[in-house]
Amino acid sequence: MKSILRIFALLFAATLLSGCDWVVMAPSGDIAIQQRNLIVLSTVLMLLIIVPVIMLTFFFAWKYRESNTDAEYAPEWHHSTRLELIIWSAPLAIILVLGTVTWIATHKLDPYRPLDRIDANTPIPAGAEPLVVEVVALDWKWLFLYPEQGIATVNELAAPVNVPIQFKITSSSMMNSFFIPALAGQIYAMAGMETKLNAVINEEGVYKGFSANYSGDGFSFMRFDFHGMSEGEFEAWVERVRSDDVSLGRQEYLELEKPSEREPVRYFGSVDPALYEAILNMCVNPGAMCIHEMAHIDRSGGAGVESKQNYARLRYDNRHAGDLIAAPGATFPEAGREARGDEPQGHQPRAVSPEDTTPQPSDPNEIDESMRPISPDEAPRNEGAPGKPDDDRGPSGR
């Protein structure tokens, strides 16, 4: 019976694991492969300590069980130099190796670092230029700009195999995470900032990409397909996108930027060449102040009292542009009014019932003496040097 239950448990576990996607452990890009190797090496190094400790725990529990009268009993034992050397030297050696490997990999796999190889056996050809892709995380979709090709796509990304790719990543509003597990690790996308990722895809295929950072209602559908193609297929794909007569300018982008879910794949045959810089500097809206303008003002010492004129230019959020925002009305249960009404909002005094008239503001000339501003000469002053208040309970305070 036990063997049958054991077999059933193994089959159940295999069924559950069959639905897992092992793309992180079987990637198709050189950067992701190196990251996979680092994960495997780190795990093996840690298991060199974990596995013996677990095995010895069970061994000691079995050997020194209460019923084993043949086991050595040494109640006065307290020290063994040989055992201390084993306990401390083995973990120390593993930590040194793991630290060295991690330090090297941290610098070698820096996402900002340009690639120096296509794969483990192929260096970057002399004079090879990377494919530049500008990535914008929107609510809730991905916009990909190809500045060299002059095209843009929504929720579809393509690149030729064995060609370095340089991603420039930003966001329109919410923080997101750009992640293609088969290609490389995740990189955050933040508004007003640009992060970078250098990677390469080594095998043709269609790979899944998504946001790995929760960013609101439509986060679950913020996914796209990444196509690894041959050089010829990529050129044909570019021409297919370029043949679309829809252009992407600032006004089109402002419409695209508005929140939407389950956005289909869209192509733009032409793109405003200055659009990405405007998105990055958060000044796509006409009249909005760019971040580099703000930085220049700050470096110059500020704008003084004139800076109040910049308030309207510093409103970047376009998600609710054009929406009429109505403040909630007051609730009057005894009058039968609903919670949200058309009564005026603001600081105007409000009637307590429908029959009462609304009190009007007082005459500005009639100023209550108790509310009159106090001049600096009339302000109360402390007499004497500041110090602790007198305490007549004695030096001890009791």
C-alpha positions as CSV (number, residue, x, y, z in Angstrom):
1,M,0.0,0.0,0.0
2,K,2.8,2.4,0.9
3,S,4.5,1.8,-2.5
4,I,1.3,2.5,-4.3
5,L,0.9,5.8,-2.4
6,R,4.5,6.7,-3.2
7,I,4.0,6.1,-6.9
8,F,0.8,8.1,-6.9
9,A,2.6,11.0,-5.1
10,L,5.4,11.0,-7.7
11,L,2.9,11.0,-10.6
12,F,1.0,13.8,-9.0
13,A,4.2,15.8,-8.6
14,A,5.2,15.2,-12.2
15,T,1.8,16.3,-13.4
16,L,2.1,19.6,-11.5
17,L,5.7,20.2,-12.7
18,S,4.7,19.4,-16.3
19,G,2.9,22.8,-16.4
20,C,6.0,24.7,-15.4
21,D,7.9,26.8,-17.9
22,W,11.6,26.1,-17.5
23,V,12.7,28.9,-19.8
24,V,14.9,30.5,-17.1
25,M,16.9,27.3,-16.9
26,A,16.9,26.7,-20.7
27,P,17.3,30.2,-22.2
28,S,18.1,31.1,-25.8
29,G,20.3,34.2,-25.2
30,D,23.9,34.3,-24.2
31,I,23.3,36.7,-21.3
32,A,20.5,34.6,-19.9
33,I,22.7,31.5,-20.3
34,Q,25.4,33.1,-18.2
35,Q,22.9,34.1,-15.6
36,R,21.6,30.5,-15.6
37,N,25.1,29.1,-15.1
38,L,25.6,31.5,-12.2
39,I,22.4,30.3,-10.5
40,V,23.5,26.6,-11.0
41,L,27.0,27.2,-9.7
42,S,25.8,29.1,-6.7
43,T,23.3,26.4,-5.8
44,V,25.8,23.6,-6.1
45,L,28.3,25.5,-3.9
46,M,25.7,26.0,-1.2
47,L,24.6,22.4,-1.4
48,L,28.1,21.3,-0.6
49,I,27.4,22.5,2.9
50,I,23.6,21.9,3.1
51,V,23.6,18.3,2.0
52,P,26.3,17.0,4.4
53,V,24.7,18.9,7.3
54,I,21.3,17.4,6.6
55,M,22.7,13.9,6.3
56,L,24.8,14.2,9.5
57,T,21.7,15.5,11.3
58,F,19.8,12.3,10.5
59,F,22.9,10.2,11.2
60,F,23.6,11.7,14.7
61,A,19.9,11.4,15.5
62,W,20.0,7.7,14.6
63,K,23.4,6.8,16.1
64,Y,22.8,8.5,19.5
65,R,19.2,7.4,19.9
66,E,18.1,6.4,23.4
67,S,18.0,2.7,22.6
68,N,21.5,2.5,21.2
69,T,23.5,1.6,24.4
70,D,26.7,1.0,22.4
71,A,27.0,4.7,21.4
72,E,29.8,6.6,23.1
73,Y,28.6,8.7,26.0
74,A,30.9,11.7,26.7
75,P,29.1,14.3,28.9
76,E,32.3,16.2,29.7
77,W,33.3,16.7,26.1
78,H,33.5,20.4,25.1
79,H,36.2,20.9,22.4
80,S,37.8,19.3,19.4
81,T,40.4,21.3,17.3
82,R,40.0,18.9,14.4
83,L,36.2,19.4,14.4
84,E,36.5,23.2,14.7
85,L,38.8,23.3,11.7
86,I,36.4,21.3,9.6
87,I,33.3,23.3,10.7
88,W,34.9,26.7,9.9
89,S,37.3,26.0,7.0
90,A,34.7,24.3,4.7
91,P,32.1,27.2,4.8
92,L,34.9,29.8,4.7
93,A,36.3,28.3,1.5
94,I,32.8,28.1,-0.1
95,I,32.1,31.7,0.8
96,L,35.4,32.8,-0.7
97,V,34.7,31.0,-4.0
98,L,31.1,32.1,-4.1
99,G,32.1,35.7,-3.4
100,T,34.7,35.7,-6.1
101,V,32.4,34.2,-8.7
102,T,29.6,36.7,-7.8
103,W,31.9,39.7,-7.9
104,I,33.2,38.7,-11.4
105,A,29.7,38.0,-12.7
106,T,28.3,41.2,-11.3
107,H,30.7,43.2,-13.4
108,K,30.6,41.0,-16.4
109,L,26.8,40.8,-16.6
110,D,26.2,44.4,-15.9
111,P,23.2,45.3,-18.1
112,Y,24.8,48.6,-19.1
113,R,28.0,46.9,-20.2
114,P,28.3,46.6,-24.0
115,L,28.6,42.9,-25.1
116,D,32.0,41.5,-25.9
117,R,30.8,38.2,-27.4
118,I,27.9,36.7,-29.3
119,D,28.1,33.4,-27.5
120,A,30.8,31.4,-25.6
121,N,32.7,30.7,-28.8
122,T,32.1,33.8,-30.9
123,P,33.4,37.3,-30.1
124,I,31.7,40.4,-31.3
125,P,32.9,41.1,-34.9
126,A,35.0,44.2,-35.3
127,G,33.0,47.3,-36.2
128,A,29.6,45.6,-35.4
129,E,26.9,48.1,-34.3
130,P,24.1,47.0,-32.0
131,L,20.4,47.2,-32.9
132,V,19.0,50.1,-30.8
133,V,15.5,49.6,-29.4
134,E,13.8,52.3,-27.3
135,V,11.3,50.7,-24.9
136,V,8.4,52.7,-23.2
137,A,6.2,51.1,-20.6
138,L,2.7,52.4,-20.9
139,D,-0.5,51.7,-19.0
140,W,-0.9,48.8,-19.8
141,K,1.1,48.0,-22.9
142,W,4.6,48.2,-24.4
143,L,5.8,50.6,-27.0
144,F,8.9,49.7,-29.0
145,L,10.7,52.4,-31.0
146,Y,13.3,51.6,-33.6
147,P,15.1,54.9,-34.2
148,E,17.4,53.6,-36.9
149,Q,14.6,52.0,-38.9
150,G,12.1,54.9,-38.2
151,I,9.3,52.5,-37.1
152,A,7.4,51.7,-33.9
153,T,5.3,48.8,-32.6
154,V,2.9,48.1,-29.8
155,N,3.2,44.7,-27.9
156,E,5.5,43.2,-30.5
157,L,9.3,43.1,-30.5
158,A,11.7,41.6,-33.1
159,A,15.4,41.3,-33.5
160,P,17.8,39.3,-35.7
161,V,19.7,36.4,-34.1
162,N,23.4,36.8,-33.2
163,V,23.2,40.6,-33.4
164,P,23.8,42.7,-30.2
165,I,20.7,44.6,-29.0
166,Q,20.9,47.7,-26.9
167,F,17.6,48.5,-25.1
168,K,16.9,52.0,-23.8
169,I,14.1,51.6,-21.3
170,T,11.8,54.2,-19.7
171,S,8.2,54.5,-18.5
172,S,5.4,57.0,-19.1
173,S,4.1,57.0,-15.5
174,M,4.1,53.8,-13.4
175,M,7.2,51.8,-12.5
176,N,7.4,48.6,-14.5
177,S,9.9,45.8,-15.2
178,F,11.0,44.8,-18.7
179,F,11.6,41.0,-18.7
180,I,12.2,38.5,-21.5
181,P,13.3,35.4,-19.6
182,A,14.9,33.7,-22.6
183,L,16.9,36.8,-23.4
184,A,18.2,38.3,-20.1
185,G,17.2,39.3,-16.6
186,Q,14.6,41.9,-15.8
187,I,15.3,45.6,-15.9
188,Y,13.1,48.3,-14.3
189,A,11.4,51.0,-16.3
190,M,10.9,54.3,-14.5
191,A,9.4,57.6,-15.6
192,G,11.9,60.4,-16.2
193,M,14.8,57.9,-16.1
194,E,16.5,55.7,-18.7
195,T,17.8,52.2,-17.9
196,K,19.7,50.1,-20.3
197,L,20.1,46.4,-21.2
198,N,22.6,44.9,-23.6
199,A,21.7,41.4,-24.8
200,V,21.7,39.0,-27.8
201,I,19.3,36.2,-28.9
202,N,21.1,33.2,-30.3
203,E,18.2,31.0,-31.5
204,E,15.2,31.8,-33.8
205,G,11.8,31.5,-32.2
206,V,9.0,33.4,-30.5
207,Y,9.6,34.2,-26.8
208,K,7.4,35.7,-24.2
209,G,8.0,39.1,-22.6
210,F,6.1,40.8,-19.9
211,S,6.2,43.2,-17.0
212,A,7.4,41.7,-13.7
213,N,6.4,44.6,-11.5
214,Y,2.8,45.2,-10.5
215,S,1.5,48.5,-12.0
216,G,-2.3,48.6,-11.8
217,D,-5.4,47.0,-13.1
218,G,-4.2,45.9,-16.5
219,F,-0.8,44.5,-15.3
220,S,-1.8,40.9,-16.0
221,F,-2.2,41.6,-19.7
222,M,1.0,43.7,-20.1
223,R,2.6,41.0,-22.3
224,F,4.2,40.9,-25.7
225,D,5.9,38.5,-28.1
226,F,9.6,38.7,-28.9
227,H,10.6,37.3,-32.3
228,G,14.1,36.1,-32.9
229,M,14.6,36.1,-36.7
230,S,17.2,35.6,-39.3
231,E,18.7,38.7,-40.9
232,G,16.4,38.3,-44.0
233,E,13.3,37.8,-41.9
234,F,14.0,40.8,-39.8
235,E,14.4,43.0,-42.8
236,A,11.1,41.7,-44.2
237,W,9.5,42.4,-40.9
238,V,10.8,46.0,-40.9
239,E,9.4,46.6,-44.4
240,R,6.1,45.2,-43.3
241,V,5.9,47.6,-40.4
242,R,7.2,50.5,-42.5
243,S,4.4,49.9,-45.1
244,D,1.8,50.8,-42.5
245,D,0.6,54.3,-43.2
246,V,-0.1,55.2,-39.6
247,S,2.5,57.6,-38.1
248,L,3.3,58.1,-34.5
249,G,3.7,61.8,-33.4
250,R,3.2,63.6,-30.2
251,Q,-0.6,63.8,-30.5
252,E,-0.9,60.1,-31.4
253,Y,1.3,59.2,-28.5
254,L,-0.8,61.2,-26.0
255,E,-3.8,59.1,-27.2
256,L,-1.8,55.9,-27.0
257,E,-0.6,56.8,-23.5
258,K,-4.0,56.7,-22.0
259,P,-4.7,53.5,-20.0
260,S,-6.0,50.6,-21.9
261,E,-6.0,46.8,-21.4
262,R,-5.6,43.9,-23.8
263,E,-4.1,46.2,-26.5
264,P,-3.6,44.4,-29.8
265,V,-0.4,44.5,-31.8
266,R,-0.1,47.8,-33.7
267,Y,2.4,49.1,-36.2
268,F,3.5,52.7,-37.0
269,G,5.3,53.1,-40.3
270,S,6.8,56.4,-39.3
271,V,7.8,58.0,-36.0
272,D,8.7,61.5,-34.8
273,P,12.5,61.2,-34.3
274,A,12.3,63.5,-31.2
275,L,9.4,61.5,-29.6
276,Y,11.5,59.2,-27.3
277,E,13.5,62.1,-25.9
278,A,10.3,64.0,-25.2
279,I,8.9,60.9,-23.4
280,L,12.1,60.4,-21.4
281,N,12.1,64.1,-20.4
282,M,8.3,64.0,-19.7
283,C,7.5,66.9,-21.9
284,V,5.4,65.4,-24.7
285,N,2.5,67.7,-23.8
286,P,2.8,71.1,-25.5
287,G,4.1,73.6,-23.0
288,A,5.3,71.0,-20.5
289,M,8.6,71.6,-18.9
290,C,11.3,69.0,-19.8
291,I,13.3,67.4,-17.1
292,H,16.6,68.7,-18.6
293,E,15.1,72.3,-18.4
294,M,14.3,71.7,-14.7
295,A,17.8,70.4,-14.1
296,H,19.3,73.5,-15.8
297,I,17.2,75.7,-13.6
298,D,18.3,73.9,-10.5
299,R,22.0,74.0,-11.5
300,S,21.6,77.8,-12.1
301,G,20.4,78.3,-8.5
302,G,16.6,78.2,-9.0
303,A,14.2,80.5,-10.7
304,G,13.2,82.6,-7.6
305,V,9.7,84.0,-7.3
306,E,9.2,83.5,-11.0
307,S,9.2,79.7,-10.5
308,K,5.6,79.8,-9.6
309,Q,4.8,80.2,-13.3
310,N,6.3,76.8,-13.9
311,Y,3.7,75.0,-11.8
312,A,1.4,74.3,-14.8
313,R,4.3,73.1,-16.9
314,L,5.3,70.6,-14.2
315,R,2.1,68.5,-14.4
316,Y,3.2,65.4,-16.3
317,D,0.4,62.9,-15.6
318,N,-1.7,62.5,-18.8
319,R,-3.7,59.5,-17.6
320,H,-6.7,61.7,-16.6
321,A,-6.3,64.5,-19.1
322,G,-9.6,65.9,-20.2
323,D,-11.6,64.2,-17.4
324,L,-14.0,66.3,-15.4
325,I,-13.2,65.8,-11.8
326,A,-16.2,66.5,-9.5
327,A,-15.8,66.6,-5.8
328,P,-18.2,64.4,-3.8
329,G,-21.3,66.1,-2.4
330,A,-22.2,66.1,1.3
331,T,-24.6,63.6,2.8
332,F,-27.8,64.8,4.5
333,P,-29.8,61.7,5.6
334,E,-32.5,63.7,7.3
335,A,-33.1,65.7,4.2
336,G,-33.3,62.7,1.9
337,R,-30.4,63.9,-0.2
338,E,-28.0,61.5,-2.0
339,A,-24.4,61.2,-1.1
340,R,-23.2,62.8,-4.3
341,G,-25.2,65.8,-5.5
342,D,-24.9,69.0,-7.5
343,E,-24.6,71.3,-4.6
344,P,-21.7,73.7,-4.9
345,Q,-18.2,72.7,-3.6
346,G,-15.4,74.6,-2.0
347,H,-15.1,76.7,1.1
348,Q,-18.6,78.3,0.8
349,P,-20.7,77.6,3.9
350,R,-23.3,75.0,3.3
351,A,-26.9,74.9,4.5
352,V,-27.8,72.2,7.0
353,S,-31.2,71.5,5.3
354,P,-32.9,72.3,2.0
355,E,-35.1,74.9,3.6
356,D,-32.3,77.0,5.1
357,T,-30.5,79.6,3.0
358,T,-26.9,79.4,2.5
359,P,-25.0,81.9,4.7
360,Q,-23.0,84.5,2.8
361,P,-19.5,85.5,3.5
362,S,-19.0,88.4,5.9
363,D,-18.2,91.9,4.8
364,P,-14.4,92.1,4.3
365,N,-14.4,95.3,6.2
366,E,-16.0,93.7,9.2
367,I,-13.0,92.0,10.8
368,D,-13.4,90.2,14.1
369,E,-10.9,91.6,16.6
370,S,-10.0,88.1,17.8
371,M,-9.1,87.1,14.3
372,R,-7.0,90.2,13.5
373,P,-3.4,89.3,12.5
374,I,-0.8,90.1,15.1
375,S,2.1,92.3,14.1
376,P,5.6,91.3,15.0
377,D,5.7,94.0,17.7
378,E,2.7,92.6,19.4
379,A,4.0,89.0,19.4
380,P,4.6,87.6,22.9
381,R,8.2,87.4,23.9
382,N,10.0,85.2,26.4
383,E,11.6,87.0,29.3
384,G,15.1,85.9,30.4
385,A,17.3,83.2,29.1
386,P,15.7,80.0,27.9
387,G,16.0,77.2,30.3
388,K,14.1,74.5,32.1
389,P,10.9,75.6,34.0
390,D,11.2,76.2,37.7
391,D,10.5,73.2,39.9
392,D,9.8,73.8,43.5
393,R,10.0,70.2,44.4
394,G,13.7,70.4,45.1
395,P,16.9,69.5,43.2
396,S,15.8,65.9,42.8
397,G,12.5,66.8,41.4
398,R,10.6,64.8,44.1
